[in-house]
Amino acid sequence: MKKISCATYEGLDAKVVIVESTLTKGLPSFSIVGMASSSINESKERVKSALLSNEFKFPPKRITLSLVPSDVKKDGSHFDLSIALMIALNEEDDEFSDWFVFGELGLDGSVRENGYLYPLLLSLANQGITKKAIVPYESLEKLSKIPNIEFYGVKTLSEAIDVLKSDEYMPSLSEFDFPYPSYTLDQKYYVYNKYDEDFSDVKGQDVAKRAALIAACGMHNILLEGSPGSGKSMIAQRLRYILPPLNKSEILDIAKLESLDDKEPSFKPLRNFCSPHHTSTSASIFGGGSYKSRIGEVGLANGGILFFDELPHFSKSVLEALREPMQDGKIKISRVNSKVIYPADFLFIGAMNPCPCGNLLDESKECRCNEMEIQRYKNRLSEPFLDRIDLNVVMSQINADDKASMSSRQMHQRVIDVHHIIKKRGQKNFNAKLSDQEVDRYCVLDVDAKDTLDMAINRFALSFRSIKKIQKVARTIADIDASEIINKKHILEALSYRKR
């Protein structure tokens, strides 16, 4: 019995699948067992044609392919090449169990890439499972970014057979580095310095831009409230370009999420930006599926931004369900056939009008809403949900003579400076993601700052979560000022961003 390795998806990670083959006496047949999907069962015809095209003669025996473990559902046409190799090399004396093989076969024996390939191999590399793999030659450029795996690119089934039978073949790839500016702290970080959408386009709104800078430096959740056209969406879309730099592992993880979202991986040190429409279903936002759980917008935003425009128009169930990932940085999808946990550590941006008609804060237009309508509109956001927002900003009135202040390049440089400070302080997480123990360690207040915070606690009856969030925001403001200790002015500014 011969063995070779492949993999399938189980949730967000790859699950190793051992492909075993036996040729026994009996009526000639070809069967695949082990909870194989229809795409794998269809591979029998592709494998037969590919082998016959390469002058392989099927023995008059009963051919059985087993996919182990047998209690895991397998899916994907990338099993074609490993199945064909197990049949073609069944009589060989060599062992192939330490090889991973991926590729879809054409009827003529050509090897093609598959959409599952990149995320599968990245997951295997992150788990430290595989060291060498045979893959389609056309996938090499994309796979070259994955570290710690020797890739052997093949164009045909015959080439794959030669790689396994010969020791003379060398890996097709050398070590890769990303072509972006970088600097090294605890590890190497890459900077995306192209600003497709610039903060210099936002006229006025200095308070909102200051809050956006704080949000970017510490990855704090932010809520923008203002009249239509005041620049809420503009600020949200530009925030993506000034977020902290990414290390190699984070770039690869983002590329993996892009693959799962049916996009071509960009391999840029640019964080994800997900903006679902307020009519989106709960399953599309959080993920789901009756049999196989598919990742949703919340999971795809991991490490980046999740933007909810027209926030109060999202359903109550969606907003309340969002509280868990905003607090814990993960989302659990439970279905009858599967339970999956996706990482969902994102910066949340919400945008809303001050009232249903949007004119409540506009000095030149009359609001058409009565008090009950306004209250009903705002009550769609519960206190527990708002308690998870770090920065609440009311957009100012737009004036014709307003000018732009800071550009995205200037703001991004300040974010990078804060990133240096955070890493040199020994923090592993951004300020917004600090645990309670890390808050006590890193968010050190001077006497005046502590007295000010105590007064605010008594006056506003702040919850324990609110107190910690104020300390985290104040820590970020102090970092922007390059202050080691949190001062009174930092606490006061952090308090000014609380929901009134």
N, C-alpha and C positions, 0 to 999 in steps of 0.2 A: 504493500500500500504506500503510495506517494502522498506527500503533503506540500502545500505552498500556502502563503498567507495573502489575505486581502482584507478588506474592512467594509463596514457599513455604518450608517448613521443611527445613533440611539440618542435622541434629544439633541444636544448641541455638540456632543463629542463623538469621536469615532470608536467603534467597537471592533476589535480584531476578529476576523472570521478565517478559520482554517479550511482550506479546500482540500478534501481528500478524494482519492480515486482508486477504484479497484476494477480489474477486468477478470471476470469469472466465467466458468463454463455455463452454457445455457443458450437459450434462443437469443440471437442478436438483438440488443435493445440499448437504449441510451436514456437514463433517467437521472434527475437531480432531486435530492431530498434535503430537508433542513429548513422548512418555512421559507422557501424561495418565492419571490413575487413573480408576477406575470412577465416582467421585463427580463428576469433571469431565466425563466422557463423558455421564453422566446429565443434566448441565446443559443439553444441547442441547434437551431437551424443555421444561425450565423456561424457557429463553431464548426459544424459539419462542412459547410461550404468552404470556409477558410482553410480547413485541414485538407480537403480534397484538392483545393486550388494549389496547395503546396506539396502535392504528390504524396500525401499521407494516405495509406490504405487502412481502412478500419478493419480490425481483427474480427473474426466471426465469434464474438463473445458478448457477454452481458456487461455493459459499461455503467457503473454507478458512481455518481459524484455526490459527496456529502458535504454540506456546509455546516461547520461546527462553530459555536454551539447551536444545537438544533432548536432551542426554544426562543431564539431571537429572530425576528422578522428581518429578512435581507432584501435589499432593493437596489437597483441600479445596473446599467449596462456595462459598468466598469469591471464586472466579474468575467466578461467574455474571455479575456486573454489568459487569466489564471486557469479557467476551466479547460481551454484548448491546450495549454501547456501540460496540464496534468494527464490528458489523454495521450498527447504526442510523446511525452517523456516517461510514460508509465513503466517501460521496460528498462530504463536506465538504472545504473547502480548508484548514481550520486543522490545526495539528499538536498532538498531545496527549501526546507522548512524555515530557514532564516531569511528567505527572500520575500519581499512584498511585491505583488504584481498588479498593475491596474491598466485597463485599456479596453475600449470597445472595438470589436472586430468588424471590418467590412467583409463582404462576401468573397472578395479576392485576397483576403488575408492581411489587408492594410490595418494599421492600429490607429485609432482615433481617440481624441480626448473626450472627457465626459464632464458635465457640469459639477459633479460631486467631487472631482479629483482634488482641487486645491484645498477646500476646507477639510477633507478627509486626511490628507497628508500633513497639513498644518497641525491638526489635532493629534495625530500620531507622533509628530515631532515634539509637541509640547508635553506629551505624556512620556517621552523618552522610550518609545516602544520599538521603533524601527531605525536601522542604520543604513540600509540600502534598498532601493526600489527600482523596478523596471516600469517605465511610464511612456506614454506616447511622446514622440520626438517634438511634436508641435506644442506640447505643454511645457517644455523646458524653460522658456523665458519667464513664464509665470511662476514656475516652481523654484526658480533659482533664488528667490528671496527667502525660502525656507531654510533655516540653518540645520546643521548636524545630520543631514541625510545625504548619502551618495546616490545620485540619480543616474540611471542608465536609460538614455532615450533610444527608442526603437521605432522604426517606420512600418515594419512588417512582422508577421508571426515568425517567419524564418529567422529574422534578426534576434528576436526574443529567445528562440531556441538556442541560437549560437551563444548568446550572452550566458545562459545557464550552463551550457556544456563546455565552455572555454574559460580559462583563467586569464586570458590575454586582454580581455576588454577592460578599459579604464572608465571611471565615472565621466559623465558628459559635462559636468558643471564644476566651476571653481567657486570659491567663497565670494559672496556678493555684498556690496555696500550701497546704501541709498545715496543718490546724487543730490543731496540737500545740505545746506549749512548745518553744522552740528557743534555741540560742546559736551564735555564730559564732567559729570559730578559723581554720583554713586554709580552711574552707568552713562552710556552715550545717548544723548537726546538730539533729535532732528527738528529743524525749524522750517516751517513752511512760510516763506517770506513774500508770497504773492497775494495781493489783496484785491480779489475780483470785485468785492463790494466794500467800499471804504467809508469809515466814519466821518470823513471830511464832507460826505454828501449830506450828512444830518446837520441842518442849520439850527442853532440854538440848542435847547434841551441839555444844558450843561449838567443839571442834576441827574438826569437819566443816564447820560454818558458816564458820569462819575460812578453811578451805581453799576453800570455795565462793566466798568473797569474792575470794580470790587468783585463782582460776580465772576469775572474771568480769572482773576488772580487766585481766588479761593474755591472756585467751582460751586458758588452759592446759588440756590434757587432764587428766581426773581419774578415779580409780578409787575407788569406795566399797565397802568390805568390812564386812559386819556381819550379825548375826542377823536372821531374818525379823521385820519390824515395827519395826526400829530407826530407820527414817526415810530410807532410801537413796533410794527413789523420790520421796518428798516433797521432798527437797533438790534432786533432779534436775529435777523439774517446776517448782520455784520459781526455779531459776537463770535461766531464760529471761527473767524479768521484771526482772532487775538487770543484764543485759548492757549494754555500752556503747551510746550513742545511734547513730542511723543518719543518713547524709546522704541527699539526695534520690535520687541514683542508686541507692543501696543499697535504699531503700524500693521503687523501681520494679522492681529486679531480683528482690526477694522476691515482689512481686506477679506478676511474670512466672513464677516458679517455682510459685506457687499456681495460675496458669492452666494450666500444664503438668500439674499434679496434679489437674486437673478440679475445682478449687475456685474460688469467687468471690473475686477479689482484694480484700483488706481495706484496702490502702494505709495500714496502721498502721506506726509506727516500732517494730515488734516483730519480733524475729528468729524464724526458723523453729525448730520443735521436731519432729524426726522420731524415732519410736521403733518400729522394726520388731520383730515378734515373733521369738523365737529359732527358730521353725519356718519362717521366711520363706526362700524360695529365693534362691540367689545372684543370679539375674537381677533379682528384685524389689528387692534391696538395692543392687546396683551398676548395674543397667540392662542392657538388651539387647533382643533380638528377632531373629528369623531374617532379616527383611528390613530393617525400619526400627528403629533403635536407640531405645528409649524410656528416658527418664531414670529412675534408681532413687532409693532413699531417700538414698543417699550424696550424689548430686547435688542433690537437693531440700533437703538440710541445709546447702547452701553459705551461709556467712555466719551460720549459726545453730548449733543444737545437734543432735548425733546421739547418741541415748541407747540403749545396749544393756543392757536389764535381764536378769538371769540370764545374765551374760556367758559363763561356761564352757559353757553349753548350746548356744551357737551352734556351727555346724559348724566344724571345723578349717580347711577351705578358705576359709570366709568370714572368719574371724579373720586368717588369714595374708594374704588379699587386701586386707584393710583397712589393712595396713601402708603400702601405697603412697600412698593419699590422705591418711593421717595425717601422712606425711612431706612429700609434695610439694604437697598442696593441690589435686590434680586426679585424675581417674579416666579411663582410656582404655578404651573398649569397642571391641573388634575382632571383626567378623563377616565372613562371606564377602562380603556386599554393601555393607558400610559400616564405616568406622572413625571414631569420634567421641571427642573429648576434652571432658569436662565439668569445669568448676571445682568443686572439693569442698573448700573451705577452711572447716572447721567446728571447733567445740569438741566433743571427744568425751567422753562421760560413760559409764563402765561401772559396773555394780552387780553384786555377787556375794555369795553366802553364804560363810562360812569353810570349810564342808565340805558334802558332799552332803545331810546331814540338817539343817544350818543351826544346830546347837546347840553348836558347838565353843566359842564365846566366851560362851555364856549360862551364868551362874553358877547359875541355878535349874533348869536342865534338863540331862539327861545326853546326851552325844553318842553316837549309835549307830554311828558309823563307825569302822573300824579304820584304822591308819596307811596301809596300801596304798590304801584307797579315797580317803582325803584327798589323798594324793600324786597319785593318778591324776586326781582332780578338778582339782587346781591345775596339773598338767602340761598341761592343755588350753590354757593360756595360755603361749606360748613366750617365751623371754627377748627375742628381737628385738621381739615385740609389746609386752611390758611396758616395753621400753626407750623406747618412744614415749609412755609415760604420764608426765606431769610431776608429778602429785600423787597419792600413794597414801595413803588415809585408812582407818583402822580405826575403825568406829563404836563408841561407848562403850555400856556397859550402861544400859538405861532405868530410871530411878527415879521413883517416884510423886510425889516432891517437886521434880522438875526443873521449872525455869521457863524461859520464853522469854527470850532476850537481845535481839539486834537484830531490828528489823523489816525488811521488804523495802525500805521507803522509806529507812531509814537506810543500809542496805547500798548501795542504788542511788546515793545521794548520794556515797558514798565512791568508787564506781566512776566517777562523773562527774568527781570531783575528780582521780582518777588519769588519766582521759582528757584533761583539760586539761593535766596535767603532761607526758604523752606527746607531745601535739601541739605544745606550746610548746618541747619539746626538739628538735623537728624530725623526729620519727619519722613515717614513713608507715604502718608496720605496727605491730600490737600486739606486746607483748614476746615472746609465744610464737612469733610468726611471723618474728622477726628472723633475717636471714642471718648467716653466720659473721663477715662483715666488719662488720655492724651490731652484733653482740655485742661485738666488740673496741672499737667506737667508743662505744657507749652503756652497756655494763655494766662500769663502772670500779670496781675494788675497792681498798679501802685496804690497808695493809700487813698488818694482822691478818687481814683477810678472805682475802687471798691465801694467807697461811700456813695458815690453816684449810682452805682448798680443796685446797692441795697435800697436806696430811696425809690428807684424805679420798681423794684420788686414789690415794695409795700404799697406804692401808689397805684400800680396797674395790675396787681395780683397776678404776676407772671407765673406761668407754669414752669416746671423743671426743664422741659424741652426748650421753652422760649429763652430761659436764662442761658442755657448752653449755646443756643444759636446766637444770642447777642454777644457772648464772649468770643465765639468763632469769627463773627463778622468784624468785631473790634480787633481781633488778632490780624485779620487780613488788612484792615485799614492801617494798623501799626506797621505791618510789613511794607506797605506802599510808602510810608514815611520813613522806612528803614529804622524803626524804633524797636529796641529789644524788649522793652516793657510797654504794656498797654497803659496809656494815659487817660486822663479824664476826657479830653477832646475826642479820643477814639471811641470811648463808650457813648458819649453824647451823639456822635454821628451814627453809630450803630443803632441807637435808640430811635433816631429820626427816621429810620427805614422801617420801623414797625408799623403794622396795620393800625390805623386809628379808628 
